[in-house]
Amino acid sequence: MNLYRQLVRPLLFRQDPEKIHESTLRMAQRVGRSGIGRRVLRSMYHCREPRLHTTVAGLNFPHPVGLAAGFDKNGIVVQAMAALGFSHVEIGSVSAAPSDGNPRPRLFRLVEDEAIVVNYGVPNEGAAIIAQRLAKTPIDVPLGVNIVETNTGLPTDPEDVVAEFVEAARPMCEIADYLTLNLNCPNTTAGVSPFDDMGRLRELLQAYETLANLPPVWLKFTAHQNAAQADAVMACVAPFAFVAGFIFNLPHGTSYPLRTSPQLVSSLPGTLCGAPTRQMMDDTLAFWYRRIDRARFRLVGSGGITSVEDAYRKIRLGASLLQIYSGLVYSGPGLVPRIVRGLARRLEEDGFDHISAAVGIDVRSDTSHREPQS
């Protein structure tokens, strides 16, 4: 990590964030296509810790730490990311039709806060092209595809959004190990979604129920701690056995305590990601873990994971799986094996034989703040 922070990162940060991201993807694509390249990456970054192996929704994960959607929007570096040691790789967001996304610049660094501000607007090549690519590049860890409506820059009729989600998912059903439905994407409609209406969400899930070969599905919506809203979601999804759990989007905007100048931040469009979101996302995890049916649903933790401590805290607050993205920007690819090895040490220190014993332990033991189950 020190080599990356002291030598590599300063060179990268002299250049435009999106151009560096594109260059990184091109390089990773070349390495991932090469058998020798993948073996080199595995020798450098892979580590296996038996007590971290977990099974979620019938899928086997060698450890909890996966790649969040947003890094690889078009599924071009899944082989390289699997070789880097991620336990699962989620690509996208993917829409039914291609989209150029928002005008540039649309990616910004807040170096003092180890954060980025994202206003991409979900650019991607469309589900058909991406599905064809993924079919030719299988990987040995679970592959997730994040589904979203096409960003046309114009308002979309709510009924058409349901059809969009179905059409984007259809070609992925025989390729993806799981799907994530990005119901409140902060980069399309600032997090406002027709699926905030439970009737519309039920309509969407009923439509998905008719899809052939549908894999497990996670629902991704804006992080919140609204009890009535959470109970409504629980009631809505209860009849749909294919819903495996929940992932949380970051709220649109940049309203966090920051070191970066407020004048600079206020001028940036989009959604802040990274270290400043950590506490809010941790609180959201604990809130939802108290309310879900733990025998059925699993939570995926994200937001500000830059260390072993961050990762372990999210597990203890209820996350069965983790996803990172902005942490890679500031800590480099060595972050993954460092977290994996560190988690194994933390489990041993705390007397846990397996990571499942640590999931939610801080919430389960916190009876003084537990909210009643609905």
N, C-alpha and C positions, 0 to 999 in steps of 0.2 A: 504493500500500500504506500509506503514512504517513497519508493521509486516513482510510482505513478503520480503521487501528489507533488513531489519536489521537481521532477523532470518532465514527465509526459504531460500532465495537466496544464502547466503554465504555457507550454507550446500550443496545445489545443485551444486554450481559452483566448489566444490572441486572434482567433479566427471566428467567423460568423457561426453561431451555434448550429443552424440547420445545415450549412455546408459541411461542417465537421461530422454531423450525424450521417449525412449522405455518404461521405467518404468512408466512415466506419462501416456502414452497411455494405458498401462495395467490397471493401477489404475482407470483411467477414464472409461474404458470399463466396469469394474466391477460395478462402481457406476451407470453408465448409464443404465445398464441392470436391475437395481433395482428400482422399483417404489418408494420406500422410499428414495433411494439415489437421484433420480431426484427431488423429492419434497423438500428435504433438500437444494439441489443446487438452486432450484427456490426461496426458501425462502431467501436465502443469496444473490443472484445475480440478480434476475429479477426486472426490473422496467419498468413501462409503462408510457409514456408521449405522450398524444394524438397528440400534435402538431408535434411530430416526425414521426408519422405513414405516410408511403408513398407508393404509388403504382407505380411500374416500370415494363414495359413490361407485364402488366396485372397481376403481382404478388404483393401480399400484404406483406410489410415489416413493423414490428412494430416500427422500428427505422432504421437508416442507417448502424449501426456498425455490420459487419459480420466477419466471420473467413475466412482468406485467404487459398487458396490451399497450400499444403506443410506440414501443421501440421498433418493432418490425411490423409495419402496417400492411405489407403485401406478402408476407410469408416467404421472404427471399433468403433469410439467414437462420432458418429453424435448425438446420444441421449443425451450424457453428454454435448456436446457443445451447443446444443439447450437449455438444462436446465441451462447452465451458463449464458444465457441471450443474446446470439448472435441473431441478426435479420435474419441471413441466414448463412448457413454452406456450404462451398465449399470444396469438397474433391479432392484428386488426387495430382499430375497428374496421370491419368489412361491411360494405353496403351492397344492396342488390345491383345498383348501377355504379359505374365509375364516377369519381368526384375529384376535382382539383383542390378542394378545400378552400381555406381562406387565403386572401392575398398575403404575400410576404412583406415585411418580416412577421413571423408568427411563432418564434421560439426565442426566449430571452433568459439570460442567466442573472441570478441574484447571488453573486459569489459570496458576499459577506454572510448570507443566510443559508448557504448550501441549498439553494432552491432554484427552480426554473419556473417560468411562466409560459404556459402553452396555449396557443390560439390557432392550432392547426386547422380545425374544421374538418377533421377526419378525411383527409385525402387518401384515396385508395383506388386500385385498378378495377374494382368490382368483383363480385362473388365468383362469377364463372371463370375468369382468368386466374384468380387466386386459387380456386379449388383445383384447377388443372395443374398448377405449379405444385401444390401441396401433395397431390396424388403421386408425383414423381420424386418426392423427397421425404420418404418416411423417416421417423426418428424413433429412438428406443425409450423415450419418456412420453408421458401423456401430452398430447397436442390439443390446445384449446383455441377456439375461434370466437372472437368478440364480434357480435352482430349489432349493427346500428342502422338507422334509416339513412338514405342518401341525402347528403347535404347539397341541395340545389341553390341555396341562398334565398329561397322563397318559402313562405309558410306552406306546410303540408296538411292536407285534410286528415284528421285523426283516423278515419277509416282506411285511408291509403297507407298510413304508417303501419298498420297491422299487416297489410299485404306486403309491404316492403320488408318487414322482419321475416316473414315466411319465405319470400323469394330469396332473400340473402342466405337463409339457413339451408334451403333445400339441397343445393349441391355440396354442402359441407357434411351432411348427415352420415355419409359412408366414409368420410375422411377424418373428421375431428373425433377426438376421444371425449370431448365435452364442448358445449357451447356456453358462452356468456351473453346474455341479452342486456345490452347497454341501454337501459331504459331512460336514463336521465343524463345523457352525455353533455357535459358542460361546454363542449366545443361545437355543438350544433345549435341548440336553442337556449343556451345559457342555463341548461339544466331543467328547463320547463318541459314537461312531457305529457302527452295524452294518457300515459299509463299511470299518472297520479290518480286518475279515475279508476277505481277498482273494477267497474264494469268493463272498461276498455282493456284492462289487464287480463281479466277473465276471458274476454274475447280472444286475446292474443294466445293465451295458454291453451284454450280450446282448439285454436287453429294449429298450434304446435303438436297437439295430441294426435292429429291426423297425419303427421309427417312420418314416412317410412324410415326405419333405422335411426330414429331420433336418439342421440346419446344423452347422458345426463346434462342438465341445464342449471346454470347459476343465474340468478337475477342480480343485476348491478344497478343500484340507484343511489341517489345523493345521500350522503351520510346525514343522519338526523337522529334525534333522541325524543321523538314525539310518540308517546305511548299509544294514543288513539290511532295514529297513522300506522304504527307497527302492528297493532292488533288487527287492523283492517287487512294489511298485507298477509298476515298469518292465516286469516280466515279465507282469503281469496285463493291462496296457493294450496291450501290443505287437500283438495281433491286431486291434485296433479302430482302423481308419484314421481314423475321425471324431474321435478324441481329438487335439486340436491342441496341448495343452500344459497348464500348471499355474499356479494362483494359490494364494497361501498365506493362510490364516486366522490371525488372532492367537490365541494361546492364551488360554483362559479365565482371568480373574483380573487382578490388578494388581501382580504381583511384579516391579517394576522399581525401580532407584534413582530416588527422586523428591525434589523440593523440598517438595512438599505434605506437611503433617503426616501421619505414619503413622496416627495415631488417626482422622483424617478418612477416609483412603483405606480403611482396614480395614473401615469400616462400609458401604462402597458395594458393592452387588452388581453383577456383570457383568464386562465385558471392557474393559481399558484400550486406547485407540487414540491414536495421535499420536506426538509427537517421542520420548518415552522408548523406543518400540519400534524405533527406527531401526536400531540396531546389530544387534539380534537378527535382524531381517528381512533386513538386508544379508548377514549371515553365512549365512542360509538360502538366499538367492539364489545365492551363490557355491558353496555345497555342492551344490545341485541342478544348477547349470550344469555342474559337473565331471562329473556322472553321466548326464545325459540324452543321448539321440541328437539332436545339434544339427541334423542334417539334417531331422529330422521335428518335434520339439517346440519350442515357444516358451514362455518364462516371462513372467509379468506381475508387475512389481514394485510393491509398495505398502508402507505403514508409515512414517510420519514424514516424508513429503515436504513440506517447507516452503520449499524454496529450489531454485535452479538446481543448486547443488552436490549436494544430496540426490538430485535426479533424475538427474544425470549419473553419480553414483557407482553408482546402481542399474543404469543401462545398462551401464556398464563392468564390472559384476559379473554380467551375464547377462540383464538384462531387455530384451525386445524392445518391450514396451508398459509403461506406467505407469498407476496409478490413484490418485486422491487423493480425500479426503473431509474428514478432520479438519483438514487444512491450510487448507481454505476457511473453516472456523470462525474461525481465528485470523488469516488473512492476507487473506481476502476474494476475490472473483472475479478480481481483477487478478493473482492468482497464476498463472493459466493462461498468459496471453500473456507474462508475465515469464519463466516457465520455457521456453516455446517459443523466444523470442528468445535467451534465455541459452544454450540448448542449441546453437542454430545458431552462436553465437559460440565456444562451447567446441570444437565440431567443427573450426571454421576454425583456431582457435589450435593444436589438436593435429594438424592436417594431414589430417583425415579428409574425404573428398569426400562421404561419405554416412553416415548414422547406423548402418547395418548394420555398418560397419567397426569401430565402437566397442563393439558389443554383446559383452560378455564379455572384452574385451581384457585386463583386469587378471587374470582367471582363466586365460585361455589363456597368458599370459606368466608365470604364477606356477607354474612346474614344481616348485618345491621343496615345495609343499603339495598338489599335485594327488593325488587319490585314484585308484586304479586303476578303470577302467571294468569293469563286470560283463559 
